[in-house]
Amino acid sequence: MVALERESAIGNTSPVFGCGSATLCYHAPGECALAVRRNGVRPGASPETPGRGTARFCGVREERNGWVPMLLHVVEKVIGGLMVLDLRGRITLGPETEIIRNKVKNVIETGHKRVILDLGGVSYIDSAGLSTLITCYISARKAGGEVKLLNLTKFVRDLLQITRLSTVFETYDNLEAAQRSFDR
């Protein structure tokens, strides 16, 4: 099975200006506090205009500078014609929910109607996060697509059962079972 993997979030990664944590950190060039320490790039700076610009979302920001840490990371994978969005961190009110909504919307608009959200790396979801999952599900259905959940942690599984959302979402413990479910 061939998997195409692309990291994704608002902004992009850069080996020169980024923190270099390719699997976990997503940011626009020069916005990462770790990049500042490694490369001498000031927060909010871009390669074109050093020292200028505004910080957006980054997973390695320093709170002491007044930056709010982004607690969610997304890795986009195409596996066997399915789009798998590997989510890691917390899905809470704020930029995290916006990232998920935008990502699923963009994926569906580009023609990937079969989407799997891998929640194996999600440690916490609040009510806004649940609302975002429902919004993604509804958006996909309206566009003729499907969203299914993969690798739920005990916390997320319990939360879906308590809220009865486990009756709405199809959930799977392994990727192969999720892939087969689309063929039915």
N, C-alpha and C positions, 0 to 999 in steps of 0.2 A: 504494500500500500504506500503510495507516494503522498507526502504531505508538504504542501507549500505553506510556509509560515511567515507572517509579516507582523511586526510589532505595530501597535497603533494606539493613538490617543490624540488629544488636541496638541498640536505641535509635532515635532519629529525628533528622532534621535540622531546624534551626530558623534562619530568617534573622536572628533577633534574638540568640539565644544561641549559634548555631553559627558555624563559621569562615567560612561563605559559599561554600565550595568545593563547590557542589552536585553536581558530577559525580564528585568523588573522596572526599570526607570524609563518614563516617557516624558519628554519635555521638548520645548523649543530650544534651539541652540543658545547656550549662555544663561539659561534660567535655572540651572541646577546648582545648589549650594556646593555639592561635591565637585562639580565641574569648576567652580570658582577656585576651590583649593587645589585641584589638580592642574588646571590650565590657566589660572589667573584671569578668567573671564568674569566680569561683574554680573550679578543677578540682573536680569532684564535686558542685558546687552545682546545684540545680535552680531554676527561676524561682520556685517556690512557697516554697522554703526555702533562700535564698542561704547558701552556706558549708557546707551540710550535704549528705549523700548520699555515695554511693560511685561511683567511676569504673568504667565497664565497658569497652567497646571503642571505640577511636577511632583514626583513621589519622593524626592530627597530634599525638599526645602527645609530650611531651618526656622522653627517657630520663633526663636528669639529675635529674629529680624522682622517679625510681624507678618511672616508668610504663613499661610495655612497649608498644612501638609495634605497632599492628595493621597487618600488611603486606598485607592483602587487602581489596579493595573490590568490592561487588556492585551491579550495576544490573539491575533487573528490567524486562523489556520484553515486552509481548504484541504479537506480529506475526502477523497472519493466523491467529489461533486457537492459535498456538504460544507457549509461554512460553520466552523467551530470557533466560538468566541470564548477563550479561556480567561475567566475573571479571577483576579487574585486580590484579596484585601477585604475591605468593608464596603457595603453598598448602603450608603446613608444619604440623607438630605444634603444637597450641595452639588458640587461639580461632578461627583461620582455618578449620580443618577443621570445627569445631563449627558455625560460621556456614553453611558449605556444606551440611552434613548437615541442619541445621534448615530452611534455605531450601528445599531440594529436597523435604523431607518436607511442609512447609507448602504448597508449590505443588501437590503431588500431592493432598493432602487437600482443597484448595479446588477440585479438579476438573480441573486442567490435567494431563492424562496424557501430553502430548507436550512434552518438555523438551529444549532445546538449551543446552548449556554452551559459551559462547563463551570460549575460552581464549587468544584473540589477545593479551590483555594480561597473560598469566601468564608471568612470567620464570623461575620456579623451582617445582618440585614435589619434595617428599621422599617417603619411603616411606609416611609417614602420609597425605600428600596423595593418593598413588595408592590407598591403602586407602579413603580417603573417596570417591574417584570410583567405585570398585568398589561400595562400600556404596550410593551413590546409584543406580547402575545396577540393583543387585539390588532395592532398595526399590521402584523404579519398576516393574520387571518383576512383582514380587509384587502390585502394585496394578493391574496391567493396563496399565501405561504404558511409555514408552520414554525413554531418555536418549541423546542423540547429542552428539558433540563437534564444535566448529566452530573454524576459524582457529587451528590448532595452530602454535605457534612451532617452530623447528627443534629446540630443546632438548626440548620436550614430545613432539614427534613421535619423536625418537630414543629418548627414555625409554620411550615406549609400545612401540616396536619391540624394544628390548632386553629388556623384561619380557614380551614377547609379548601385551601387553594390546591391541595394535593388531588382534588377531584377535577380541577381545571387543567393543570399541567401534566403532561406525560413525563415521567422521570425514569432515568435509567442509571444503573450502577457501572456500566462499561460502555465504551464507544461502539463496540460491535453490535450490541443490542439496540442502541440508539440508531445506528445506521440501518439495521434491518427493519426497524419500525417505519421508516420512510417508504419502504418497498411494499408495504401492505396496502 
